[in-house]
């Protein structure tokens, strides 16, 4: 008997897993368990994925639904991992609590370098692992080095192909096979959710959908700047001729504030509807039900999905600000911000919005390699040659926003080292000395 445990912490993850099951990406196990988690700063204030509108449709793919938060309470699900000596004890505990017995297990988790996925792969040591990436963050490098005994167990990386033509960097250090979950399977599952009873206000005629993201709640930018971005969304959509706007706050952000877009819409004389459903409504369901004439957002996966799966006009706002504010440089949101900035038309460019989002070209892979190496040089040292090639030929007023001078200097990368001294970048001894100097300066030496 084989039991497969699917971990998910968002509606988008659950949709992707359901679509992957429907598309035959997994062999049939004897038992499927969906393990849900809430990983916000204050998990108790965040709606559970099981409360999502239409979840009962997804529930049919699984034999049982369990809560990771309940299983490890009172520990915080985002930061808890077992001590190495305690992992076997936790495995026995979970096997007993979840009725797993001594059966063979398989894990399906998001990136195993952090959060519940990391804890699960440590508790169930030796178990085969499939990894999925439901958002644009998968195009970036693994967040940190994961133990080799975990990395070699990963068989595949499943993803929705949000950026056709671009290759994901996640787990590339282990040469993990990448498999795309078919777009038609994803939209079919979203259609199931949309056919369920969803509490949406009536919106007559074409509308522009504005996607909230709670960037301030995630600590990425100050609340005042996020309020400014929402006003910019309203202004930009109105400037493009849209008179009916729908603002969709992040349903999993407990303190989402819609005052700024409301005030801006009133000032401009445009109609703004703010979604306030009793049950959280996934953004993909809004795309399916509303079929908006324009979708505006910052780095939301739904923004990429609107262009990729529904062929809708999209526009990005605030990507430049976010790239400037993100700290540290290796912040996981850097890759989604880079992709949105490089690929999606800006809200202020009416011609680009009308032309729709372009497909990824060869230069995008080079840009991702350069940013990925600058973010995680110790995880992906193999990306240095690609980073050096890109930085040697593509740095200009537009592309400098994706890098920081101090970061390039600390890694001896092109852009800050004079050409006559370029040969020094390839000297491993000098690079070791530079790393040692940085360690001493930061107090680690």
Backbone torsions as a table, in degrees:
resi	resn	phi	psi	omega
1	UNK	NA	136.1	178.5
2	UNK	-119.3	132.1	177.3
3	UNK	-115.1	127.5	179.7
4	UNK	-110.6	125.6	180.0
5	UNK	-103.2	118.6	178.0
6	UNK	-101.7	119.6	177.0
7	UNK	-98.8	137.2	177.4
8	UNK	-146.5	142.5	178.6
9	UNK	-125.5	11.1	179.2
10	UNK	-153.1	157.8	175.3
11	UNK	-59.6	-38.5	-179.7
12	UNK	-61.5	-38.9	178.1
13	UNK	-64.8	-42.1	-179.1
14	UNK	-66.4	-39.4	176.4
15	UNK	-61.3	-46.0	-179.1
16	UNK	-62.8	-41.8	180.0
17	UNK	-64.9	-42.8	178.0
18	UNK	-61.9	-42.3	179.1
19	UNK	-65.2	-38.9	178.8
20	UNK	-64.9	-39.0	176.7
21	UNK	-63.9	-47.0	-179.5
22	UNK	-61.7	-34.3	-176.0
23	UNK	-83.6	1.0	178.1
24	UNK	77.4	25.2	178.8
25	UNK	-73.2	-14.3	179.5
26	UNK	-123.9	145.5	169.6
27	UNK	-70.0	160.5	-179.0
28	UNK	-76.4	118.0	174.5
29	UNK	-87.5	174.3	175.5
30	UNK	-79.3	-21.4	-177.5
31	UNK	-156.2	133.6	176.8
32	UNK	-113.6	131.3	177.0
33	UNK	-120.2	127.9	173.2
34	UNK	-98.1	117.7	-178.0
35	UNK	-106.5	110.5	-175.5
36	UNK	-98.2	145.5	176.7
37	UNK	-138.0	154.3	172.1
38	UNK	-117.7	121.0	-170.4
39	UNK	-121.9	19.0	178.1
40	UNK	-67.6	171.5	178.6
41	UNK	-54.5	-36.8	176.5
42	UNK	-126.6	85.7	-172.4
43	UNK	-56.6	-29.9	-176.8
44	UNK	-65.0	-21.7	-178.1
45	UNK	-93.9	-3.0	-175.7
46	UNK	-99.2	138.3	178.6
47	UNK	-64.5	141.8	177.2
48	UNK	-74.9	146.6	179.3
49	UNK	-57.6	-32.9	-179.5
50	UNK	-65.3	-15.5	178.5
51	UNK	-87.9	-3.1	-178.6
52	UNK	-63.8	140.9	178.1
53	UNK	-58.5	127.7	178.6
54	UNK	85.9	3.5	-177.1
55	UNK	-57.8	-32.4	-178.0
56	UNK	-59.9	-25.0	176.2
57	UNK	-69.8	-38.2	178.5
58	UNK	-73.2	-32.0	-176.4
59	UNK	-56.2	-27.5	-174.9
60	UNK	-67.2	-17.6	179.7
61	UNK	-77.8	-10.3	-171.8
62	UNK	-123.5	149.0	179.3
63	UNK	-80.7	-23.9	-176.4
64	UNK	-157.4	147.3	175.8
65	UNK	-120.2	125.9	-178.4
66	UNK	-123.3	163.9	-179.8
67	UNK	-112.3	121.7	175.1
68	UNK	-68.5	-38.0	179.9
69	UNK	-59.7	-44.0	178.6
70	UNK	-66.1	-35.5	-174.5
71	UNK	-67.3	-32.4	-175.6
72	UNK	-112.3	5.1	179.5
73	UNK	-52.4	138.2	12.0
74	UNK	-96.7	15.4	-179.4
75	UNK	-70.6	152.9	178.3
76	UNK	-80.8	127.1	-173.6
77	UNK	-66.0	-24.7	-177.6
78	UNK	-77.3	-27.7	-173.2
79	UNK	-114.9	-11.1	-174.3
80	UNK	-80.6	131.1	167.7
81	UNK	-138.4	148.0	-178.1
82	UNK	-74.6	149.3	169.8
83	UNK	-64.8	149.3	-174.8
84	UNK	-55.2	-41.5	-178.1
85	UNK	-70.0	-21.7	-176.7
86	UNK	-92.3	-12.0	-175.4
87	UNK	-54.9	-45.8	179.2
88	UNK	-61.5	-33.7	178.1
89	UNK	-66.4	-41.9	178.8
90	UNK	-65.6	-38.0	178.9
91	UNK	-61.7	-44.7	178.7
92	UNK	-62.0	-39.1	179.6
93	UNK	-62.4	-49.3	-177.9
94	UNK	-66.4	-38.9	179.2
95	UNK	-60.7	-38.8	179.7
96	UNK	-74.0	-46.2	-175.9
97	UNK	-66.2	-35.5	-176.5
98	UNK	-97.8	3.9	178.5
99	UNK	66.3	37.9	-177.2
100	UNK	-86.8	-21.0	-178.0
101	UNK	58.3	-141.0	178.1
102	UNK	-106.5	22.7	-175.8
103	UNK	-72.0	159.2	175.9
104	UNK	-68.1	138.0	-178.7
105	UNK	-117.8	154.4	167.8
106	UNK	-135.5	144.4	-180.0
107	UNK	-112.5	141.8	170.7
108	UNK	-126.7	111.7	-171.3
109	UNK	-136.3	164.9	169.7
110	UNK	-78.3	-172.3	-171.1
111	UNK	-48.9	124.3	-170.0
112	UNK	-81.3	17.5	-178.9
113	UNK	-91.7	-7.6	-175.6
114	UNK	-155.7	166.7	171.9
115	UNK	63.4	-157.8	-178.7
116	UNK	-56.6	-34.6	-179.4
117	UNK	-61.0	-41.9	178.8
118	UNK	-64.0	-43.5	-179.9
119	UNK	-64.2	-42.2	-178.6
120	UNK	-64.0	-42.6	-179.2
121	UNK	-69.1	-25.5	177.1
122	UNK	-80.0	-37.9	-179.9
123	UNK	-67.6	-47.3	-178.0
124	UNK	-97.8	67.3	-177.4
125	UNK	-66.1	139.4	177.8
126	UNK	87.2	-5.7	-178.6
127	UNK	-82.6	136.0	176.3
128	UNK	-59.0	144.1	-174.9
129	UNK	-129.1	133.1	165.0
130	UNK	-110.8	139.7	-178.8
131	UNK	-115.1	146.5	174.6
132	UNK	-129.8	154.7	175.2
133	UNK	-132.7	108.9	-175.1
134	UNK	-87.7	-13.7	-176.1
135	UNK	-122.7	-178.0	-178.1
136	UNK	-68.7	-13.7	178.5
137	UNK	-60.4	-23.8	179.7
138	UNK	-65.5	-16.4	177.9
139	UNK	-78.6	-4.6	176.9
140	UNK	-98.8	173.0	-178.5
141	UNK	-72.9	162.0	173.9
142	UNK	-56.5	138.2	-171.6
143	UNK	-60.6	-28.2	175.8
144	UNK	-162.5	170.7	177.9
145	UNK	-64.1	129.1	175.3
146	UNK	-101.8	151.5	-177.2
147	UNK	-57.2	137.5	179.3
148	UNK	-54.4	-34.5	-179.7
149	UNK	-68.8	-17.2	171.8
150	UNK	-89.3	-46.2	-176.1
151	UNK	-59.0	-41.0	-176.5
152	UNK	-73.3	-13.5	177.7
153	UNK	-84.4	-14.5	-177.6
154	UNK	-75.4	121.8	-175.9
155	UNK	-92.4	-40.7	-174.7
156	UNK	-147.3	158.2	172.6
157	UNK	-120.1	110.9	179.8
158	UNK	-92.2	140.2	-179.2
159	UNK	-155.9	160.9	-176.3
160	UNK	-89.3	6.0	178.4
161	UNK	56.9	53.0	-179.1
162	UNK	-64.7	-29.6	-179.3
163	UNK	-123.0	88.3	-177.2
164	UNK	-56.4	134.2	178.7
165	UNK	96.0	-16.5	179.5
166	UNK	-97.6	143.1	-179.5
167	UNK	-101.4	137.4	179.5
168	UNK	-72.3	141.3	176.3
169	UNK	-90.0	-20.6	-177.3
170	UNK	-53.9	126.6	178.0
171	UNK	62.3	16.3	177.0
172	UNK	-63.9	-23.2	179.2
173	UNK	-66.0	-17.3	177.4
174	UNK	-107.7	5.9	178.2
175	UNK	61.2	34.3	-176.2
176	UNK	-68.0	135.2	177.4
177	UNK	-63.9	135.1	178.0
178	UNK	-103.0	133.2	179.1
179	UNK	-130.5	130.6	179.6
180	UNK	-86.0	133.0	171.1
181	UNK	-81.5	122.6	-173.8
182	UNK	-55.0	138.6	-178.9
183	UNK	-59.9	-38.7	-177.8
184	UNK	-65.8	-30.7	176.9
185	UNK	-68.7	-39.1	179.8
186	UNK	-66.1	-48.6	-178.4
187	UNK	-66.6	-29.7	177.5
188	UNK	-66.5	-41.7	178.0
189	UNK	-66.1	-42.9	177.6
190	UNK	-60.5	-39.0	177.4
191	UNK	-60.5	-37.0	176.1
192	UNK	-61.0	-45.5	179.4
193	UNK	-63.6	-41.3	-177.3
194	UNK	-67.5	-26.5	178.9
195	UNK	-78.4	-14.7	177.6
196	UNK	-72.6	172.9	179.5
197	UNK	-73.4	107.2	-177.5
198	UNK	-118.2	129.0	-177.4
199	UNK	-84.1	95.1	178.6
200	UNK	-124.7	140.1	176.7
201	UNK	-70.6	152.4	178.6
202	UNK	-74.3	127.8	177.2
203	UNK	-122.9	113.6	-176.8
204	UNK	-87.6	127.0	176.7
205	UNK	83.7	175.9	-179.0
206	UNK	-61.1	146.2	-179.7
207	UNK	-139.5	164.4	171.0
208	UNK	-106.0	131.4	-178.9
209	UNK	-99.5	122.4	179.7
210	UNK	-105.6	120.8	-174.3
211	UNK	-96.8	116.1	173.3
212	UNK	-78.3	155.0	-174.9
213	UNK	-139.4	-7.0	179.8
214	UNK	53.8	52.1	178.1
215	UNK	-65.7	-35.3	179.8
216	UNK	-67.7	-41.3	178.9
217	UNK	-61.6	-29.5	177.4
218	UNK	-82.9	-1.1	178.4
219	UNK	78.0	19.2	-176.5
220	UNK	-86.7	-38.6	177.6
221	UNK	-142.2	160.4	177.0
222	UNK	-65.6	154.1	-178.9
223	UNK	-59.3	-36.7	-179.1
224	UNK	-64.0	-38.1	179.7
225	UNK	-71.1	-34.9	177.2
226	UNK	-67.9	-38.2	175.6
227	UNK	-60.2	-37.9	177.1
228	UNK	-64.2	-38.0	177.8
229	UNK	-64.3	-37.2	-179.7
230	UNK	-70.3	-36.2	173.9
231	UNK	-64.7	-38.3	178.6
232	UNK	-64.2	-37.0	176.1
233	UNK	-58.0	-47.6	-178.6
234	UNK	-64.3	-46.7	-179.3
235	UNK	-61.0	-45.8	-176.7
236	UNK	-65.1	-43.0	179.5
237	UNK	-64.9	-40.5	178.4
238	UNK	-65.2	-38.4	179.5
239	UNK	-64.6	-26.9	177.8
240	UNK	-84.8	4.5	174.1
241	UNK	97.4	7.7	-178.9
242	UNK	-87.4	123.6	-177.6
243	UNK	-103.3	-14.4	176.1
244	UNK	-116.8	118.9	-177.5
245	UNK	-120.3	144.3	175.4
246	UNK	-123.0	119.4	177.8
247	UNK	-99.8	123.2	-179.6
248	UNK	-109.2	97.4	176.4
249	UNK	-61.9	155.2	175.4
250	UNK	-61.6	114.7	-175.3
251	UNK	-69.5	-10.2	-179.7
252	UNK	-108.6	16.6	174.4
253	UNK	-108.8	109.6	-171.8
254	UNK	-67.1	-21.1	-175.6
255	UNK	-116.1	31.5	179.9
256	UNK	-61.7	132.3	-175.4
257	UNK	-118.7	123.9	-178.7
258	UNK	-103.9	12.2	-175.6
259	UNK	-63.4	-41.1	-175.9
260	UNK	-63.8	-51.3	179.1
261	UNK	-66.3	-32.5	177.3
262	UNK	-61.5	-46.6	-178.2
263	UNK	-64.3	-40.1	-179.1
264	UNK	-68.2	-39.5	178.5
265	UNK	-64.2	-40.3	178.5
266	UNK	-64.9	-39.2	179.6
267	UNK	-64.4	-36.8	-176.6
268	UNK	-88.9	-9.6	179.1
269	UNK	74.3	31.9	176.4
270	UNK	-110.9	156.4	-177.9
271	UNK	-83.9	124.1	178.9
272	UNK	-123.0	124.0	174.3
273	UNK	-108.0	126.0	178.3
274	UNK	-102.6	122.3	-179.6
275	UNK	-70.1	131.0	-179.7
276	UNK	-143.7	67.2	-176.0
277	UNK	-82.8	147.6	178.3
278	UNK	-65.3	-31.4	176.9
279	UNK	-115.0	138.3	179.5
280	UNK	-56.3	136.2	179.1
281	UNK	-112.7	117.1	179.7
282	UNK	-58.9	146.5	-178.3
283	UNK	-60.6	-35.0	179.8
284	UNK	-63.3	-33.3	177.2
285	UNK	-66.9	-37.7	176.4
286	UNK	-62.4	-41.6	178.0
287	UNK	-60.1	-43.7	-177.0
288	UNK	-68.2	-41.8	-174.9
289	UNK	-80.5	-42.4	-174.1
290	UNK	-86.2	-27.5	-174.5
291	UNK	43.9	59.7	-173.7
292	UNK	-64.1	154.5	177.7
293	UNK	-77.6	-15.6	178.1
294	UNK	-157.0	141.1	175.5
295	UNK	-121.3	126.2	-176.7
296	UNK	-119.7	135.9	177.4
297	UNK	-166.1	-172.0	179.5
298	UNK	-105.9	-80.0	-178.9
299	UNK	-126.2	14.9	-176.6
300	UNK	-58.5	140.6	175.6
301	UNK	-60.3	-32.5	179.9
302	UNK	-64.5	-27.6	177.9
303	UNK	-65.2	-44.7	176.7
304	UNK	-67.6	-40.0	-180.0
305	UNK	-64.1	-34.7	179.2
306	UNK	-60.4	-42.4	178.8
307	UNK	-75.2	-40.2	-173.0
308	UNK	-76.4	-47.1	-171.3
309	UNK	-97.8	-24.7	-175.8
310	UNK	-117.2	-4.8	178.4
311	UNK	63.2	28.8	-176.9
312	UNK	-88.6	149.1	172.3
313	UNK	-64.3	135.7	-179.9
314	UNK	-130.9	160.4	176.2
315	UNK	-149.0	139.1	179.6
316	UNK	-102.8	145.8	178.3
317	UNK	-137.0	141.4	173.6
318	UNK	83.3	5.5	-177.3
319	UNK	-67.9	-38.2	178.4
320	UNK	-63.6	-43.9	177.9
321	UNK	-61.0	-45.2	-177.9
322	UNK	-63.8	-43.6	178.9
323	UNK	-61.0	-34.6	179.4
324	UNK	-73.2	-36.2	-173.2
325	UNK	-86.0	-25.9	-172.3
326	UNK	-57.9	126.2	173.6
327	UNK	-140.8	146.1	-9.3
328	UNK	-69.2	-179.8	-176.6
329	UNK	-58.4	-35.2	-176.1
330	UNK	-80.4	12.6	177.2
331	UNK	-52.1	133.1	-174.4
332	UNK	-62.0	-21.3	-179.2
333	UNK	-78.5	-5.9	-177.4
334	UNK	-64.8	-40.1	-178.6
335	UNK	-68.2	-47.9	174.9
336	UNK	-57.1	-39.7	179.0
337	UNK	-65.9	-39.9	178.6
338	UNK	-64.2	-45.6	179.6
339	UNK	-62.2	-46.4	-178.9
340	UNK	-62.9	-40.1	-178.7
341	UNK	-69.6	-40.3	-175.3
342	UNK	-79.9	-30.2	-171.4
343	UNK	-104.4	-39.8	-170.1
344	UNK	-93.0	143.6	179.4
345	UNK	-66.0	145.2	176.1
346	UNK	-75.4	150.5	-176.4
347	UNK	-62.5	-28.6	-178.3
348	UNK	-82.9	-1.5	-177.5
349	UNK	-107.1	88.9	-175.2
350	UNK	-60.0	-38.4	-178.4
351	UNK	-65.6	-42.8	-179.9
352	UNK	-67.7	-37.7	178.3
353	UNK	-63.1	-41.9	-179.9
354	UNK	-66.5	-30.8	-178.2
355	UNK	-79.4	-8.0	-179.1
356	UNK	72.9	169.2	-176.9
357	UNK	-74.2	135.8	179.1
358	UNK	-76.1	159.1	173.0
359	UNK	-76.5	159.7	178.2
360	UNK	-68.4	139.0	175.4
361	UNK	-108.3	-177.8	-179.2
362	UNK	-61.9	-33.3	-177.2
363	UNK	-67.5	-24.6	-179.5
364	UNK	-66.4	-42.6	176.5
365	UNK	-59.2	-39.4	179.0
366	UNK	-66.3	-40.8	178.0
367	UNK	-63.9	-44.6	179.4
368	UNK	-62.6	-39.1	178.2
369	UNK	-63.3	-41.7	-178.8
370	UNK	-66.8	-47.0	179.0
371	UNK	-66.0	-41.0	-179.6
372	UNK	-61.7	-41.7	178.0
373	UNK	-67.1	-42.9	-180.0
374	UNK	-62.9	-31.7	178.6
375	UNK	-74.4	-46.5	-172.2
376	UNK	-134.6	68.1	-177.7
377	UNK	-64.0	-27.4	-179.0
378	UNK	-81.8	-26.4	177.3
379	UNK	-79.9	-40.6	-177.3
380	UNK	-126.0	62.8	177.2
381	UNK	-62.5	-20.9	179.5
382	UNK	-66.4	-15.6	-178.9
383	UNK	-85.4	-3.7	-178.4
384	UNK	-56.8	-48.8	-179.4
385	UNK	-58.6	-42.0	179.1
386	UNK	-65.4	-39.3	178.0
387	UNK	-63.4	-43.2	-179.5
388	UNK	-64.2	-40.2	178.9
389	UNK	-63.6	-45.3	-178.1
390	UNK	-64.6	-47.8	-176.6
391	UNK	-67.1	-27.4	179.7
392	UNK	-71.9	-24.0	-171.6
393	UNK	-123.2	-13.3	-171.1
394	UNK	-121.5	0.8	179.9
395	UNK	-73.2	122.3	176.2
396	UNK	-151.4	-172.2	-176.8
397	UNK	-59.2	-30.1	-179.1
398	UNK	-79.7	-46.0	-171.7
399	UNK	-84.1	-13.5	178.8
400	UNK	-61.4	-24.3	-177.9
401	UNK	-63.8	-18.6	-178.5
402	UNK	-86.9	-3.0	-175.8
403	UNK	-134.4	165.8	174.9
404	UNK	-122.8	135.3	-176.4
405	UNK	-59.2	-42.5	-179.3
406	UNK	-63.2	-36.2	-179.9
407	UNK	-66.9	-46.3	179.4
408	UNK	-63.2	-39.6	179.6
409	UNK	-65.1	-40.9	-177.7
410	UNK	-66.9	-25.1	179.5
411	UNK	-100.3	6.0	-179.9
412	UNK	54.7	47.3	-179.6
413	UNK	-101.5	156.6	177.5
414	UNK	-57.3	152.6	179.0
415	UNK	116.7	-30.1	178.5
416	UNK	-126.4	-15.9	177.5
417	UNK	-92.7	125.5	179.5
418	UNK	-55.8	147.1	-176.7
419	UNK	-57.5	-35.9	-177.2
420	UNK	-69.2	-15.1	178.0
421	UNK	-108.5	13.7	-174.9
422	UNK	-60.8	-29.6	-178.0
423	UNK	-62.2	-22.8	-178.6
424	UNK	-69.5	-23.3	-177.9
425	UNK	-64.3	-29.5	-177.6
426	UNK	-88.5	3.0	-177.9
427	UNK	-86.5	109.8	-176.2
428	UNK	-64.1	-31.3	-180.0
429	UNK	-65.1	-44.7	-179.8
430	UNK	-66.4	-35.5	178.3
431	UNK	-66.4	-36.8	177.5
432	UNK	-65.2	-41.4	178.9
433	UNK	-63.1	-41.2	179.8
434	UNK	-63.8	-42.1	178.8
435	UNK	-63.5	-40.7	179.5
436	UNK	-63.7	-40.9	179.9
437	UNK	-63.4	-41.8	178.4
438	UNK	-63.4	-39.7	179.8
439	UNK	-63.4	-43.2	179.1
440	UNK	-63.9	-41.2	-178.0
441	UNK	-66.0	-32.8	-179.8
442	UNK	-89.4	1.5	176.0
443	UNK	87.2	9.7	-178.7
444	UNK	-91.5	-16.9	-176.5
445	UNK	-83.0	NA	NA
